[in-house]
Amino acid sequence: MNKKHKIFSFIFLGISIFGYSQIKEEQLILNRKREPEVKKIEKKKTSVVQEKNYPPDNKKKEDSLNLKYDIVNVPPVSDFKTTEIQGEDISPKFSNDYQSNYFRLGYGNYGKFLADANVSGKVQDNVEVGADIHYLSTSGLKKEYDWSSKQDQAKIGGYANIYTEKGKFNIDANYTFNNYNYYGIYALTPPNNDVDLEQKVNKFSVNGYYDHYSNDILNNVRVKSYFLSDNFGASENYANVDVNLSKHDFSVYDDITANGDLGINLETVNSKFDILNKNTNNQFNFTLSPKMTFYKGDSYLLIGSDFSFLNSKNSSNVTEESKNNKFYWFPKAEVLVAAADEFKFYGGIDGGLKLNTYGNLLDENPFLISDLVLTPTETKYHFYFGLKGDVDQTFKYDVNAGFSKVNNAQFFYNNNLFDTNISADRQGYDYANTFSSIYDNGTLMEVKGDLQAFPMENLTVDAGLHFMKYKLDNLDEVYYKPLFQFNLGAKYTMLEKKLNLSFKAYFVTDRTSNAYEVSNIAAVPNYTTVENKNEKVGGYADLNLSAEYKIHKNFSIFALGNNLLNTKYQNYLGYKVLGAQFLGGVKITF
């Protein structure tokens, strides 16, 4: 290790001691050829030791084409959203003497309790089965709110990986529950402190994936499905089947080769709500995606299209059923010119339909009212261009800009009181403390940047930024979409890889929301409300740190620190997040 690398590592380590942690799961990149790190990593290991001939050569070219550097917008886990706390964990992972089975227990302030485990094993040489269990709870902000803000979540799942001569199968089934409260009351104080604000969401999902080793006709098949219900009688059924047919690596002319692909996608969702307007939403989308990709060396040209047919129905107890049958065409093209590994210029156009579901929106904002109008978002076109590269496997980057025309872009909107009667026996969601989904047409300009650096074998640094500017046709303000977001992270190992440190920081600018002022005029039996359409929800910086020390081959201790600046900022109006959080525990691997 040269002198510059030593200086850089010690400076960064010194800074990180003041910064760190996020209960977020990411992997260190050690002792192998560096590749862009996956931003969303499942906590459970879903593959056995790969056979030497997998993936085949004709898979590698396709995988490199599909590799994306896009930033994933991951909200800080210092919020009460235990789905986020569960979803990612920056606890360091040891790359030496890897053991897939573990059990972990931790406890911290705010009554935070963590317990999770993963157990897997081979029942045959080519068959692995496993189980994954996770539980996390917090007592909430007792000193900030007179009413309950506690939350707990659990996930129980099982999975199987099966390897055959022609392909591999992955099947998993999961049950998740999330119990929490609509605690973000800012406009109307409850008459008593024991008001019932509880919401419960149950979700059962089954997913399957088959990857065919040869890309001759069949490439892969993916199936996703879930059933969701909540405390207020809402239910949602979702299913998605994605089949990819292909013919790869055939010669076109001289040193030019080509891949031919046909994607077939069926997606359906049925949502039913049982309070207020009792909306029902049924959506079915069928998409054909033919494309041809021509390669010359590391450069390529992709030409294709998406053809979609959407059938949707919406109804409620205040409106008649509306039906919509519509065909869509979306252009798809991309060109990449590889001047060198360090400089690859690319640009293209794409678009598509996104079905907005209750389940997916709850992942972003769990404080939604259990009665939504769900409308698909259409990206009519998206132009983009950028530059990416790999500098001697020590520095990877991707910078790109884009412009989109979007119809029915989705935003979150603060709800008013549903019942203005003062004597009403008010439901927990009726304190101006919930959100709805609204839509508008407009344009979106974006600039993204993502980089990773590997200055030394035991240090990884990553950073990302995202700038987005909407211009909407009808809404005066863009709600809950920050103009600028930035994240910075690092992972460092020392003491012969016995000590692992991780750091993650998030910086988000101000967001705009609407808000309500509630008052009562004497002798009038109703509340009166006034809406402010330009309420500012402040930006924030969230610094997080984690450390894990391996005392023995099978035993380690860990410590996590979240939101170390101790700022009780708000992701959504009224919903303060937990302050500085500290959690410590033990981990047993076998």
N, C-alpha and C positions, 0 to 999 in steps of 0.2 A: 504494500500500500504506500503510495507516494505521499509526500508531505502535504500537498494540497488536499488530497482526500481526507487525511487525518484532521486537518484544520476544519474542513467543511463538516465532517461528521460530529466533531465535538461541539462546534457552534450550534448545529441543529439540535443535538441532544440537549444542550443547555436551554434552548428556547422551548423545546417540547416539554421539559419538566414543569413549566408553568402553564401548559396549555390543555391538555388531552382529555378525551375519551367519549365514547359514544357506544351504547350497547349495540354494536353493529358488527356483523360477521363478514370479514374479508380475509384473504389469504396472502401470506407473504410469498414473494417470488424469489426463491433461493435455489441455487445449485442446478439451474437449468437455463436453457436459452430463454431470454426474456420475451414475453409476449404481452400485449396490452391486457391489463388486469380487468376481469369481469366485475362490473360495478354491483350487480345484484347476484349474490351467491347464496344458494340454498344452504341451510345449516346442515342438513343431513348429507352424507356422502351417497351418491346415487350411482356409483359404478364400482365394479370389482376391478382387479388388476387387469389392464388392457392387454390383449394378445398382441404379439409382435406385428402381426399383419393388419392391425387396425389402428387408424383408419387406412383404407387402401389409398393408393396414389391419386386416383381420380376423385376421392373425397377431399383431399387436401386443397386442391385448387378451388373447389366450391366453398370450403370453409374460409379460405383466405379472402374470397370475394365478399362473403357475408359478414366478415369481421367488422364491427362498428366501433368507433371511438366516441359515440355520442354520450354526452353527460346525462346521467340519470338524476332527476331532481329528487333527492332524498331529504324529506323534512327532518329537522333535528329530533332525536328521540327523547330529549328532555321534556317533551310534552307528555300529557297523560295517555297519548295514543299508544297503548301497549302493543298494538299490531306492529307499529314501527320499532318499538323496543325489541320485540321478538324477531322482526324480520331481518335485522342486520346486527352484527356484533363485532366490534373491532378488537375483541379479545385476541391476543396474538396466538398464532398457530405454529407449533413446532414442526419443522420439516424433517428432522432426523428421527429415526425410530418411530415412524408414524404408526399410531394405533387408532383404529376407527371407533372403538367402543369407549364411551366415557360417561361419567356421571358428575354433575356439577351442582354445588349449592352455594348461595351467596345471600348476604343480608346487608342492608344499609339504612341510611336515614330516610325520612318520609315513609317509614314502614315498608321499604322496598324489599321484596323477597323473591329470589330467583332459584328455580330448580329445573334442570333439564338433563336429558340423557339420550344417548343414541347407542343402540345395540344391534349389531348385524353379524352375519356369518354365512359361510357357504354351506348349503345343504348338498350340493354337488359341485364338481369342478367348474361348471358353467352356470351355476345358479346361486345367487346371493339373495338373502331375505334380511329385512331389518325393521326396526321399530324406532320411532322418534317421539320423544315426549318433551314438552316445554311448558313451564308455568311461570308467570310473573304477576306480581301484585304490588300496589302502592296504596297507602292510606290517604294520599292526596294532600291538598293545601288546607289543613285544618285551621291555620292561623289567618288565612286569607278569606275564607268563606264560612259563614255560619251553618251552611248546609253541606251535605256530603259531596265530596269530589273524589272518592276512592274509586279504584278500578282494578279489575283482575282479568287475566286472559290465560287460556290454556290451549294447547294444540297437541293432539294425539294422532299419530299417523303410522302407517306401515307401508313398506315398499318391497319390490322384488326386481332384480335385474337378471335377465336370462340371455345368455350368449349362445347363438347357434352358428352353424357353418356359414349361413347366408346373411345373417343380420343379428341385431340385438334388440331386446324388448326391455322396456322400463314401465312398471305399473306402480302407482301409489294411490293410497286412499287416506284422507285426512278429515278429522273432525276438529273444528275450532269454535270456541265460544269466547265472547268478549262482553263482560259486564261493566258498565260505566254509568256516569250520570251526566245529564244536561246541566252542568254546574255553571255555565257561562252567563249568569244573570246580571245584566248591567242597567236595565231600564225600569224594572218593576220588582221591588223587594217582596218576597213571599211573606204572608202574614205570620208564618211560624217557621221555625228552623228545621222541623222534621218533615218538610215537604218532600214528597216522593218524586225524585227526578230520574229514576232508574230507566235505563235502556239496556236491552240484552240482544245480542246478535249471535245466532247459531248458524254455522256453515259446514256442510258436508260436501266434500269434493272427491271425485275419482278422475284420475288422469292416466293416459297411456301413450306410449311412444314406441314406434318401431323404426329402426334405421336399417335400411337394406345396404349391405356392403357394396354391392355393385350398383352403379347408377344407370344400368341398362333397363329402361322402362320404369321400374319402381325405384324411387329414391327413398322416401320416408312417409310415414303416416303418423299424425298426432291427433289425439282425442283429449278434449278437456270438458269437464262438466262439474256443476255444483248445484246444490239446493240450499237456499238461504231463508231464514225466518227471523223475526225479531219480536220484541216484547209487545208490539202493538198490532200483531196479526198480519204483518206484511209477509209475503212469500215471493220467492223468485227462483225460477228454474232456468239454467243456462247450459247450453251444449255447443261445442265447436268441433268440427271434423275438418282436418286439413290434410290433403293428399297431394304429394308432389311426384309427378311423373317426369322422367328425364332420359336423355340420351347424351352422354358426355364424352368428351375427348375424341371427337371424330375430325379428321383432317379436311380442311376447306381448300387451302392453296399453299403450297410450299411449306413455310414454317408457321402458318396460321391454322389454329385449331378452334373448335367451337363446342359450346354446350347448348343443348336445346332443353327447355323446361316448360312444363305445364302444371300450374298450381290450381287445385280445385278446393274451394273452401265453402263449407256450409256452417252457418252460425245462426242460432236461434235463442231468444230469451223471452220469457213470459214473466211479467211482474204484476203483482196485485197488492194493493194497499187497502187497509180496512178502517182508516180514520179520516175525518174531515171530508174531502171531496171523493175519496175512495177511487183514486185513479187506477186504471188497468192499462198496461202497455204490452203489446205483443210485437216483436220484431223478428223478421227472418231475412237473412242476407245470403245470397248465392253469388260467388265470385269465381270467374275463370281468369287465370293470370298466365298467358303464354309469354315466353321471352326467349331470345337468342342472345348468346354472349360469344363474342369473337376475341380470341387471345392471340397476342404476339409478344412473346416474352412475358414480362410482368405487366404490360399494358393490355387494356381490353376495351371493348365497346359493347354495351348492353342495349338492346332494343326490345321493347315489349309493351304490353298494355294490360290494364285491369278492366274486365267487363263485369259489372255488378247488377244484380236485380234485387231490389229491396221491396219487401212487403211489410207494412206496418199498420197497426191498429191502435187507436187510443180512445178511451172513453172514461167518463166519470159520472157521478150522480148529479152534476150540474150542466153537463154538455152531452150532446148526442155522440155516438160513435163516429169517429173519422177514420177513413181508410186511405192508404196511399200505396200505389204500385208504380214503381219507377225504375227505369234502366239508367245506368250511369256508365260513362266511359272515362277512364283516367289514363293519360299518357305515361309512359315509363321509359326513360332512357338515361344512360350514364356512360361517360367516357373517362378513363383514367390513363394518363400519360406518365409512365414511370421513367423520368429522366435519370434517376439513380435511386438507390434505396433511401437516400436522405431527402429526396424531393420527388413527390408524386402529386401531380396536379390532377384534379378531378372536378367534374361538374355534371349536372343532370337535371331531370324533372321527374316528379312522381306525384302521387295523390292517392286518395282512397276514402273509404267509409269507415267510421269507428262507431260501433254501437255503444252508447252510454247505458250502463246497467247500474242498478242499485248497489250491487256488490262492489263494483269497481269504484264508484263514487264514494262509498263508505270507506274504502281504503285511503282515499285522499282526505275526506272530511267525515269523521264518525258522528258529527253532530247534526246530520241532516234530519229534516222532518220525515216521518214515515208516510209520506204521500207526495210522490214526485211525478212530474210529467217528463218522460224519458224520450229524447229525440236524438237520432243519430247525427254525428258531426261529419260533414263532408269537406275534405280538403280537395277543392276543385283542381288546384295545381300548386306545386311547390317547386320553385326554381332554386337551385343551390350550386355553389362552387366552393372549392377549398384547396388546401395544401396539407399534406401529411407526409411523414417520413420516419425513418429509423436510423439514427446516427450511431453507427458502430455498436448497436445493441445496448447502448448506455443512455440513450435519450430518445423517447418517442413522443410525437406530437401530432395534433390534428387541429387545424383552424379552418372554420368554414362559415359562410354567410348564406342566408336564404330569404326568399320572399314567397309568401303563400296567400292564396285567396281561399278563405274559409267560410263555409255556410253552416249556420247553427253551431258556432263556436260555443263551448260550454263554460259557464262561470257559476260561482256560488254567490248567493244573495241572502242577506239577513231577512228573516221573517218578522212581520209585525205581530201584535197580539191577534190570536184567532177569535177570541171572545172578549169583547170590551166591557162586558157586564161586571160591575164591581162585586156583586154577591156570588159570582160564579164559583163553583167548586173546581178550581183551575187544575188542569192536567200539567204534568211536569214539563211538557214541551211548549207550554203556552205562557212563557214569560219573556217573549222576544229573544229567546235563547237558542233558536234553531235556524237552519239554513235550507234554502231551496235551490234547485238547479234552474238557471235561466240560460237563454241562448240568443245569439245575435250573429249577423253576417258582418264580414269585414275583411281586413287584410292584416297580415302579421309579418313583421320584419324581425329576423333573428341573426345573432352572431354567437357562435359557440367556439370554445377552445378547450382542448383537453391535452394534458401532457403527463408523462411519467419519466422519471430519471432514476438511474441506477448508478450512482457515483462509486459505489463499492458493493461487494457481494452481499453484505449484511445490512444494506440500507436501501430503501425504496421510498421515493418521494413522488407524490402525484398532486395535480392541481387541475381545476376546471372552472370555467366561467360560462355564464349564459346571460345574454342580453336579449330581451324581447320587447317589441313595441307594437301594440295593437292599434288599429284605427277601425272603429266600429260604426255601423250604419245608424243605429238607433240609441244605444246606451251612451249616456254622457260620460260615464266613467268605466274603467276596466277594473272589475272587482277581483281582489285577491290574486293578482298576477304581478309579482314584483318586476320592476324594470331591469334589475341586475341582481344576479346571484353569483357567489364565488365560494369555492371550497378548496381546502388545502389539507393534505394528509401525508403521513409518513409512517414507516415501520422500520424498526431497528432492532437487531439482535446483538447480544454481547455475552461475555463470560462463556465462551464456547457454546453459544446458542442455548444456554440455560435460562437467560433472562431475555424476554421479548417485550418491547415497548411499542405502543401504537399511539398515533396522534390524529385527530380529525377536527377541523374547524370549518364553520359555516358562516357566511356573511350574506345577509339578505337586506335589500333596501326596503323603504316604506311601501306599504300596499294601501289600496283604497277600498273602502267598504261603504255600505249605507248603514244608517243607525236610526234608532227611534227614541224620542223623548216622550215619556208617558206621564200624564198628569190628570188630575180630577178637578173639575169645576164644581163649586158648591151647588147643592140641590140638583145636580145632574147625576143620574144613576149609572153612568157609563164613564169609562176612561176615555180621554182624548189623547191622540198620538200625533206627533209631528215628525216627519222623516227628514233626515239629513242625508243627501245623496253623495256627499263628499267627505266622509269620515276617514281620517288617516289612522291606520294601524302601523305602529312604528316598526322600523327595521331592527335588526339585531345581529349580534355576533355570538356564536355558541362555540365554546372551546371544550374539547373533550380529550381525556387521556386514559390509557389503560396499560397495565403491566402484568406480566405473568412470569413466575419463577419456578423452574422445575427442580424440586428438591430431590426427587427420586424418579426413576424411570416411569413409575406408575402414579406419581403423586406430585401435584403442583399447587401453588397458591396464586390467587389473582386479586387485583384491585382495579376498580373502574371509577372514574370521575367524570360526571356529566355536567354540562352547563357551568363550568368553573368560574365564569364571570358573575354568577349568582344573580342573573337578570331574569325577573319573572315577566318576560315578554309575552306577546300573544301571537299565536299562529292565526287564530280567528277571534273576532271581536268578543270580548267578555271572557275568553278562555285563557287565563294565565297558565303558564307552564311551571313545572317544578323548578325551584331554584337550584343551587349547587347540590349535586347528589354524589354520594360516596358509597360504594358497595364493595365488600370484600368477601372472599370465599375460598373454597377448596375444590379441586378437580382431581378425579381419579380416572385414569385411563388403563385400558387392558385390551 
